[in-house]
Amino acid sequence: VNTRKHPLGIPPPSEKDWPKDEEDFFLLDPDRERDALPQPFRMISKLVMQVFESAMEIIERREALREAQKLKVQPKKCFPTAEFQVTERANCLAVSGKYVFVGLSEGLAAFNTCDFKDVCAWDAAKTEICAIHALDLGNECHVLLAVDEMGLVWLFCFYKESFLLVKILNEVEDISQRSTCVEEVLSRGGDYAGILLQGNTKAWLEIYQLPKDSWLTEMGKNAGAAEGSSCSETRSSCFSEVGTFLLQELPVSAIPADLELDLPVLLLTVRPPKPITGTSFKDPLDALKEVDDDSVLGLGYNHLIKDSQWELQEAIFCSTYQEYLEAGGVTKEEIPRHATFHFLLPSRILMGPEREVQPDIPVGIGVHWDGNHNFCLYLLNRSLQGKADADLMPDVVWPCAAPIACSAVSSCSRYLALAGEDATITIWDKHLGYPLSVTAILEERFIRSIHFL
């Protein structure tokens, strides 16, 4: 017989007695206690509620962005006031004064911005114009540099709604020696023109002086003679087979067909720096004869650097830094084929000798070739007494720590900005000849263009 020694007692409540599936039972609505869903459906309901909450957050975020966009200043939509109708394909255009010059698939066309009509066209050579640079010379005269699909540079004068071809700057008789124009620049005021040419294996820069004063004088004298000629005679003499996009009644040409203008003068031919090579002297005596200084000590062997010495130096360098050269790769030094050049106004370090300097006429050019450390300055009036085809030495050289990637000149031509391949920008005061600031951009960045605002 099992007898109980102690009376039966009720144990106190503890957390172990709480229901495990309804831990938040005390937060539930008593009226909905019986309406609770089973476990699989509660999970589905929770997921659906999360989807709805996420959707509401996205809607509120988009509404906030829409309200923020309304507070911003909306850009003004501009619609064209007029259209220039052309039947040919337009490749390029340039604006000078009140005229817009358009390069077409066959020739040139000029439009007047006052009445939005075409006033003149030129397509005598049936060539496609790919680039145009135009500048107003005053007295209704404009100068144009046009480049066709073959790389030829056409120099035009546009006077009183008439085109006049002055010269093809890089035309040669031997087609195998033909060069292609890569870049063309007109100086401010139209006194000079520069074109960068590329041949089969080399590149060079040609600077021309434009006789704009004689052009204005000559065309002013002959303008009155052309006004009395008939429209049909002028059209047949100046524009043979003009094309379909000319108006049926063109104005009378202000330039006679037989008018000949003075040709531009080639001032400079700037070539890229040549790679360092051995001397061409046969013995030390020939080297001493080329030394300008009369006081020379020694036998002249220190004035000679032979090709064998360069080869020995290169072999020593390669053997010393072989592991670094193999890791980075070795590129053979090549002659640069592209350059950037600017026309420069007078400054203290760039003045023409024995010349009255005018503040608005360029006196020199600044050139830097791709992959080169030096920014070279050349005077424009130095080669008038010498040969333009000879290799010129720069008058001023500004070396940089890294190869120059791009450059820019301010509108006043006093400040010069040079950006190196090491992402460093240096601002020079060209008037005084010293740097104003040096700014380093973030690493692993390459500066492709730079401009003054």
Residue pairs with C-beta under 8 A, 6 or more apart in sequence:
19 25
21 39
22 28
22 36
25 33
28 36
36 42
37 45
82 116
83 116
84 100
84 102
84 111
84 116
84 118
85 245
86 102
86 104
86 109
86 118
86 245
87 243
87 244
87 245
88 104
88 105
88 106
88 107
88 109
88 243
88 245
89 104
89 105
90 102
90 103
90 104
91 103
91 104
91 105
91 128
91 129
91 130
91 131
92 102
92 103
92 129
92 130
92 131
92 132
93 100
93 101
93 102
93 103
93 132
94 100
94 101
94 132
94 133
94 134
94 144
95 101
95 134
96 134
96 135
96 136
96 142
96 144
96 158
97 136
97 142
98 112
98 113
98 114
99 110
99 111
99 112
99 113
99 119
99 134
99 142
99 158
100 110
100 111
100 113
101 108
101 109
101 110
101 111
101 132
101 134
101 142
101 144
101 158
102 108
102 109
102 110
102 111
102 132
103 128
103 129
103 130
103 131
103 132
103 146
104 123
104 128
104 129
104 245
105 128
106 123
106 126
106 127
106 128
106 243
107 121
107 122
107 123
107 124
107 125
107 126
107 127
107 129
107 243
108 121
108 122
108 123
108 129
108 132
108 144
108 146
108 156
108 163
109 118
109 120
109 121
109 122
109 245
110 118
110 119
110 120
110 121
110 158
110 161
110 163
111 117
111 118
111 119
112 118
112 119
112 161
117 247
118 245
118 246
118 247
119 161
119 250
119 251
120 158
120 161
120 162
120 163
120 250
120 251
120 253
121 163
121 239
121 242
121 243
121 245
121 246
122 156
122 163
122 165
122 239
123 239
123 241
123 242
123 243
124 165
124 239
124 240
125 148
125 154
127 148
127 149
127 150
127 152
128 148
128 149
129 146
129 147
129 148
129 154
130 147
130 148
130 149
131 146
131 147
131 184
132 144
132 145
132 146
132 147
133 144
133 145
133 146
133 184
133 185
133 186
134 142
134 143
134 144
134 145
134 158
134 186
135 142
135 143
135 186
135 189
135 190
136 142
136 190
137 143
137 190
137 212
137 215
137 216
138 216
139 216
139 220
140 159
140 160
141 157
141 158
141 159
141 212
141 215
141 216
141 219
142 157
142 158
142 159
143 155
143 156
143 157
143 158
143 186
143 190
143 193
143 210
143 212
144 154
144 155
144 156
144 157
144 158
145 153
145 154
145 155
145 156
145 184
145 186
145 193
145 195
146 153
146 154
146 156
147 153
147 154
147 181
147 184
148 154
150 178
150 180
151 170
151 178
151 179
151 180
151 181
151 182
152 168
152 170
152 171
152 181
153 168
153 169
153 170
153 181
153 184
153 195
154 165
154 168
154 169
155 165
155 166
155 167
155 168
155 169
155 193
155 264
156 163
156 164
156 165
156 166
157 163
157 164
157 166
157 215
157 219
157 255
157 261
158 164
159 219
159 223
159 254
159 255
160 223
160 253
160 254
160 255
161 251
161 253
161 254
162 238
162 253
162 254
162 255
163 238
164 255
164 259
164 261
166 261
166 263
166 264
167 263
167 264
169 193
169 195
169 206
169 208
169 264
170 178
170 179
170 181
170 195
170 197
170 206
172 178
172 179
177 199
179 197
179 198
179 199
180 197
180 198
180 199
181 195
181 196
181 197
182 196
182 197
182 198
182 203
182 338
183 195
183 196
184 193
184 194
184 195
184 196
185 193
185 194
185 195
185 341
185 342
185 343
186 192
186 193
187 193
187 194
187 343
187 362
188 343
188 360
188 362
189 360
189 361
190 210
190 212
191 209
191 210
191 212
191 361
191 362
192 207
192 208
192 209
192 210
192 267
192 343
192 362
192 380
193 207
193 208
193 210
193 264
194 205
194 206
194 207
194 208
194 341
194 343
194 365
195 205
195 206
195 208
196 203
196 204
196 205
196 338
196 339
196 341
197 203
197 204
197 205
197 206
198 337
198 338
201 335
202 271
202 272
202 335
202 337
203 271
203 272
203 335
203 336
203 337
203 338
203 339
204 269
204 270
204 271
204 272
205 268
205 269
205 270
205 271
205 339
205 341
205 367
206 266
206 268
206 269
206 270
207 266
207 267
207 268
207 269
207 270
207 365
207 380
208 264
208 265
208 266
208 267
209 264
209 265
209 267
209 380
210 264
211 261
211 262
211 263
211 264
211 265
214 261
214 262
215 261
215 262
218 259
218 261
218 262
219 254
219 255
219 259
219 261
222 255
222 256
222 259
223 254
223 255
225 256
226 234
226 252
226 253
226 254
226 255
226 256
227 252
227 254
229 252
229 253
230 252
231 249
231 250
231 251
231 252
234 250
234 252
234 253
234 257
235 242
235 250
235 253
237 253
237 257
238 253
238 255
238 257
239 246
239 250
242 250
266 388
267 380
267 381
267 383
267 384
267 388
268 365
268 378
268 380
268 383
268 388
268 392
269 388
269 389
269 390
269 392
270 339
270 341
270 365
270 367
270 376
270 378
270 392
271 391
271 392
272 335
272 336
272 337
272 339
272 369
272 372
273 369
273 372
273 374
274 335
275 333
275 335
276 310
277 307
277 310
278 305
278 306
278 307
278 308
278 309
278 310
279 287
279 304
279 305
279 306
281 287
281 290
281 303
281 304
284 299
284 300
284 301
284 303
284 304
285 300
287 300
287 303
287 304
288 296
288 300
288 303
291 303
318 325
336 369
336 370
336 371
336 372
337 370
338 369
338 370
339 367
339 368
339 369
339 370
340 367
340 368
340 406
340 407
341 365
341 366
341 367
342 365
342 366
342 407
342 408
342 409
343 362
343 364
343 365
343 413
344 350
344 362
344 363
344 364
344 365
344 366
344 377
344 409
344 413
344 430
345 359
345 360
345 361
345 362
345 363
345 412
345 413
345 414
346 352
346 357
346 358
346 359
346 363
347 413
347 414
347 430
347 431
347 433
348 431
348 432
348 433
349 377
349 396
349 430
349 431
349 433
350 363
350 364
350 377
350 379
350 395
350 396
350 430
351 357
351 363
352 363
352 364
352 379
352 380
352 381
352 382
353 379
353 381
353 382
355 363
355 381
357 363
362 380
362 413
363 379
363 380
363 381
364 377
364 378
364 379
364 380
364 395
365 377
365 378
365 380
366 375
366 376
366 377
366 407
366 409
366 416
367 375
367 376
367 377
367 378
367 394
368 374
368 375
368 376
368 404
368 407
368 418
370 403
371 403
372 403
372 404
373 399
373 400
373 401
373 402
373 403
373 404
374 394
374 397
374 398
374 399
374 400
374 404
375 397
375 398
375 399
375 400
375 404
375 407
375 416
375 418
376 394
376 396
376 397
376 398
377 394
377 395
377 396
377 397
377 398
378 392
378 394
378 395
379 395
382 392
382 395
383 390
383 392
398 418
398 428
400 418
400 420
400 426
401 420
401 422
401 424
402 420
402 421
402 422
402 424
403 420
403 421
404 418
404 419
404 420
404 421
405 419
405 420
405 421
405 446
405 447
405 448
406 419
406 447
406 448
406 449
406 450
407 416
407 417
407 418
407 419
407 450
408 416
408 417
408 450
408 451
408 452
409 415
409 416
409 417
409 430
409 452
410 416
410 417
410 452
411 452
413 430
414 429
414 430
414 431
415 427
415 428
415 429
415 430
415 436
415 452
416 427
416 428
416 430
417 425
417 426
417 427
417 428
417 450
417 452
418 425
418 426
418 428
419 425
419 426
419 447
419 450
420 426
420 447
421 446
423 440
423 441
423 442
423 443
423 445
423 446
423 447
424 438
424 439
424 440
424 441
425 438
425 439
425 440
425 441
425 447
425 450
426 435
426 437
426 438
426 439
427 435
427 436
427 437
427 438
427 439
428 434
428 435
428 436
429 435
429 436
441 447
